[in-house]
Amino acid sequence: MSTDTHAAANRPSALATLIRNPLAGVFVALTAIFAVSAIISPYFMTAYNLSVIARGVAFVGLVTIAQSSLMILGELDLSLGTIGGLCGVVSGMLMVQAGLPWGVALVLALMLGMALGLLNGFLVTALGLHSLVLTIGTAGIYGGAILVLTKGVAITGIPEGIQFLGRGDVLGMPVPFLIMLLVLAVALFLTTRTPIGRYMYAIGNNAAAARMLGIRVDRIRLLVFTLAGGLAALAGMLMVARLGTAQPSIGQAWVLAPIAASVIGGVATTGGVGSPLGAIFGAGIIAIIENIIVLFGVSPYWQGVVSGAIVVLAISFDALSRRYLRRDGA
């Protein structure tokens, strides 16, 4: 066998190359779904509809950035949605019932979200429990606190000054979407340009080996859980600004979608692989699919079915692709 033939035999296939570069794969998928949607629906490319999609991506995108960062670390937090909802409700109570300026209320609610995230991280590290198991319980606690505080009734009378953060536009772009892009830029810098990011990937790949290298694993876990709680709180407060009321239901849709978006975007369920940018691409895919469902007049109740199916397909593809790569590299 000639040298060229031997090199060609060892060269990875185009499929393997695409799978190894999840950002490229998910971007191609996002572009294709966007193009098909524009073709099959005359309403898809309208400025109003694109604004609706961007605004929807913004809220779930903030939680997706948080969840994808935890998944890179090898963790999951199923309470992020209820943290966002609880902090949104608390911010509404502080503005309406306590009469605090909306800026102060937002800062206090953001601090609450970070504290709840820190609590989750502390319990995970202190008790040695898997975060998935633990945060099922804390999600119930935070969700119950929402009902205790609101009695199931929305808090109205949100100041108009804050509503710009949820409803406003700058240069034709929704303000929440611009905020999400800013947060995404910070997350990408953190994960790719700082020692903290390198430590996150090292811990996600092998926490025991990371400890042997001198990485303070528990400290990094606490930091990422804290930041994730803060991002969930930010999403909840922006949703309050969007709705003009603090609804007890805020955050209920932020459980499955961020996980699905992260996996679609190439973030491994086992940790150590992926990027928040890919996760946002995944969130865009889900948002477009759900938007097309609405444009075609399909019952909104099917959105839950679609979201669940996307989660199953994404996780299945993640497992199959990694099995293929192991076989291809053998």
SVG drawing of the C-alpha trace seen along z (x, -y; Angstrom):
<svg xmlns="http://www.w3.org/2000/svg" viewBox="-54 -54 58 56">
<polyline fill="none" stroke="black" stroke-width="0.4" points="0.0,0.0 1.4,-3.4 2.0,-6.2 -0.9,-8.3 -3.2,-5.3 -2.2,-4.7 -2.8,-8.3 -6.2,-8.3 -7.2,-5.2 -6.2,-6.9 -7.9,-10.2 -11.1,-10.7 -14.3,-10.6 -16.3,-13.7 -19.0,-12.6 -16.5,-12.0 -15.0,-15.4 -18.4,-17.0 -19.3,-15.2 -15.9,-16.2 -16.8,-19.8 -20.2,-20.2 -20.2,-23.9 -20.0,-23.5 -22.6,-20.8 -25.2,-22.6 -24.6,-25.9 -25.3,-24.0 -28.4,-22.5 -29.6,-25.9 -29.0,-27.5 -30.8,-24.7 -33.8,-24.8 -33.9,-28.6 -33.9,-28.4 -36.6,-25.7 -38.8,-27.7 -38.4,-30.8 -39.5,-28.7 -42.5,-26.9 -44.0,-29.9 -44.5,-33.4 -44.8,-34.9 -41.5,-33.5 -39.2,-36.2 -41.4,-39.2 -39.7,-41.6 -42.3,-41.0 -41.8,-37.2 -38.0,-37.3 -38.3,-39.7 -40.6,-37.2 -38.0,-34.4 -35.1,-36.5 -36.9,-37.6 -37.9,-34.0 -34.4,-32.8 -33.1,-35.5 -34.9,-34.3 -34.3,-30.6 -30.8,-31.4 -29.7,-32.9 -30.7,-29.7 -29.1,-27.7 -25.8,-29.4 -26.0,-28.6 -27.0,-25.0 -24.4,-24.4 -21.6,-25.8 -22.7,-23.3 -22.8,-20.5 -19.3,-21.2 -18.4,-20.9 -20.2,-17.5 -23.2,-18.8 -26.9,-19.5 -29.2,-21.9 -32.9,-21.2 -33.8,-24.0 -32.7,-26.8 -36.2,-27.4 -37.6,-27.7 -34.7,-29.9 -35.6,-32.2 -39.3,-32.2 -38.7,-32.8 -36.3,-35.7 -38.8,-37.2 -41.5,-37.0 -39.3,-38.4 -38.3,-41.3 -41.9,-42.1 -42.8,-42.0 -39.9,-44.3 -41.0,-46.8 -44.7,-46.7 -45.2,-45.8 -42.0,-47.2 -41.9,-50.2 -38.2,-49.9 -36.7,-51.4 -36.7,-48.9 -32.9,-49.0 -32.5,-48.1 -35.0,-45.4 -33.2,-43.8 -29.9,-43.8 -31.4,-42.2 -33.2,-39.6 -30.0,-38.9 -28.1,-38.4 -30.9,-36.0 -30.4,-34.0 -26.7,-33.7 -27.3,-32.7 -29.7,-29.9 -27.2,-28.7 -24.4,-28.8 -26.7,-26.8 -27.1,-24.2 -23.4,-24.0 -22.6,-23.8 -25.1,-20.9 -23.6,-19.1 -20.0,-19.4 -20.8,-19.0 -23.0,-15.9 -21.3,-14.4 -24.6,-13.9 -25.1,-14.0 -26.4,-17.4 -29.2,-15.9 -30.7,-14.2 -30.1,-17.1 -31.6,-19.8 -34.8,-17.8 -35.4,-18.4 -34.3,-22.0 -36.5,-22.7 -39.5,-21.5 -38.5,-23.8 -38.0,-26.9 -41.2,-26.1 -43.1,-25.7 -41.7,-29.1 -43.2,-30.8 -46.7,-29.5 -46.3,-30.4 -45.3,-34.0 -47.9,-34.5 -50.7,-32.2 -50.8,-31.4 -51.8,-35.0 -49.7,-37.2 -48.2,-40.4 -49.3,-43.4 -48.3,-47.0 -44.7,-46.5 -43.2,-50.0 -43.2,-51.0 -39.5,-52.0 -38.3,-48.4 -40.5,-47.2 -38.1,-48.6 -35.7,-45.8 -38.2,-43.2 -40.1,-44.9 -37.7,-47.5 -35.7,-47.5 -32.3,-49.0 -31.4,-49.3 -34.2,-46.9 -32.9,-44.3 -34.9,-43.2 -33.2,-44.4 -33.3,-40.9 -31.6,-39.4 -28.8,-42.0 -28.4,-41.3 -28.1,-37.6 -25.5,-38.3 -23.5,-40.2 -23.7,-37.4 -22.8,-34.9 -19.6,-36.9 -18.6,-37.0 -19.3,-33.2 -17.2,-32.5 -14.3,-34.6 -14.6,-32.8 -14.6,-29.3 -11.9,-29.8 -9.6,-32.6 -9.2,-32.1 -7.8,-29.4 -11.3,-29.0 -12.5,-27.8 -9.6,-25.3 -10.4,-24.0 -14.1,-23.6 -13.2,-21.3 -10.6,-19.4 -13.1,-18.8 -15.8,-17.7 -13.4,-15.2 -12.0,-13.7 -12.6,-15.4 -10.3,-13.0 -7.4,-13.7 -8.1,-17.5 -7.7,-17.2 -4.4,-15.5 -3.3,-18.4 -4.0,-20.8 -7.3,-22.2 -9.7,-23.2 -12.6,-21.3 -15.2,-22.2 -14.3,-25.9 -14.9,-25.9 -18.1,-24.0 -19.4,-26.6 -18.4,-29.4 -20.2,-28.0 -23.3,-27.1 -23.4,-30.6 -23.1,-32.2 -25.7,-29.8 -28.2,-30.9 -27.5,-34.6 -28.2,-34.0 -31.5,-32.2 -32.4,-35.1 -31.6,-37.6 -33.8,-35.6 -36.7,-35.6 -36.4,-39.4 -36.3,-40.1 -39.4,-38.0 -41.2,-40.1 -40.2,-43.2 -41.5,-41.6 -44.9,-40.6 -45.4,-43.6 -46.4,-41.2 -44.7,-38.7 -46.4,-35.4 -46.0,-32.3 -45.5,-30.3 -42.3,-32.1 -39.5,-29.5 -41.6,-26.4 -40.5,-26.1 -36.8,-26.5 -36.2,-22.9 -36.0,-20.7 -35.3,-23.3 -31.9,-24.4 -30.7,-20.8 -31.9,-19.9 -30.4,-23.0 -27.0,-22.3 -26.9,-18.7 -28.0,-19.7 -25.2,-22.3 -22.6,-19.7 -22.3,-19.9 -21.7,-16.4 -24.0,-15.0 -20.9,-13.5 -19.0,-16.7 -15.8,-18.2 -17.0,-18.8 -18.9,-21.7 -19.4,-25.4 -22.1,-27.9 -22.1,-29.2 -23.1,-25.8 -25.8,-25.6 -27.2,-28.9 -27.3,-27.6 -29.2,-24.7 -31.7,-27.0 -32.2,-28.8 -33.1,-25.5 -35.7,-24.7 -37.1,-28.2 -37.5,-28.1 -39.2,-24.7 -41.6,-25.9 -42.3,-29.1 -43.1,-27.1 -45.6,-25.0 -47.3,-28.2 -47.3,-29.7 -49.0,-26.6 -51.7,-26.8 -50.8,-23.6 -52.0,-23.5 -49.5,-25.0 -50.0,-21.9 -47.8,-20.1 -44.9,-22.3 -44.3,-20.2 -44.3,-17.0 -41.9,-18.5 -39.6,-19.8 -39.5,-16.3 -38.9,-14.6 -36.0,-16.9 -34.5,-16.1 -34.7,-12.4 -33.4,-12.7 -30.5,-15.0 -29.4,-12.8 -29.7,-9.7 -27.6,-11.4 -25.0,-12.5 -24.6,-8.9 -24.5,-7.4 -22.1,-10.0 -19.6,-9.3 -19.9,-5.6 -19.2,-6.2 -16.2,-8.3 -14.8,-5.6 -15.2,-3.0 -13.9,-5.4 -10.8,-6.1 -10.1,-2.5"/>
</svg>
